[in-house]
């Protein structure tokens, strides 16, 4: 389990773009398989449905600052090629099976 300062950074990155990041909750946070070592997988509440969780992957250290991918930001892989790529990345990072 990551320490509290790391969890705080992961939460800040995972809520990027949320209008009310202070109400978001994260769970099941763990190191990902990202090669740079700064990646974390977990689940975060969906902004429009605070009791619904979606899988995310955060990279804390990138040249442009922390980045996040949330599955809820994409359509189903069957209907959207970009979503299919994101799902494959999430599998590669060890976030989903």
N, C-alpha and C positions, 0 to 999 in steps of 0.2 A: 504494500500500500504506500503510495506517495506521501511525503510529509505535508503538513498544512500549507507552508509557503508555496510548494509546488501545486497543490490542489487549488490554491487561490489563483495562480497564474493560469492553470488549465481552465478554470471557470471563466476567468476574464476573456481568454481566447475563444472558448466555446460559445460564449454569448455575443460574440462580435456580430453587430448588426441588429441585435435585439433592442427594441424600444425601451423595455424595462428589464435590463439584465439582473437587477437586484432581486427579482422574484424567481429567477431560474434556479433549478436544483440539478445537481449532477450525482451520478452513482456509478458503481462498478468501474472506477477509474483505475487503469493499469498501464504499464509501459507497453508501447506497441513494438512492432518489428521494424520500424523505420530505421534505415541505415545510419542516419545521423545521430541517433540516440536521444533525440529530444521529442520523440513522438509519444502521445498518450491516446488510448482508446477509452471510451466510456459511453455513458448515456446521459442525455440532458433533456429536460422538459422542453416540449415544443411551445414556442411563444404563444400561439393562439389557443393552446389546449394544455394548460399547466399540469394536468394529471396524466398526460401522455408523454412518453419518453421516446427519443430517437437516438440512434447510434451516432457518435461523432468520432472524428480523429483530429487531433490538434498537433501541430508542430510548433514548439515554443521558440526554437532558434532557426530563423530563416533570414536571408539578407534584408527582407522588407518587413521583418517583425513576425509575430505569431500568426499562424494561419489555421483555418478550421474548415473541415468538410462535415456537413450534417446530412444524413440520408434524407431527412424530411425536406431538404431544399431541392430535391430532385424527384422527377416522376418515376414510375416503375421502369426497371431496366428493359422490359419488353417493348415499351413505347418510346423510349428515348435513348439514343446511342450514348449521349453524355452520361446519363444515369447508369448505363451498363458499365462504362469506364469507372465511374465513382464506386460502384459496387465491387468491381474487380480490385480497385485500389484498397478498399476497406478489407477485402479478403487477404490481400497481400500484407497489409499492416497487422493482420490478426484480430481485427475488430469484429468481423462477422465470419460465419462459416460458409 
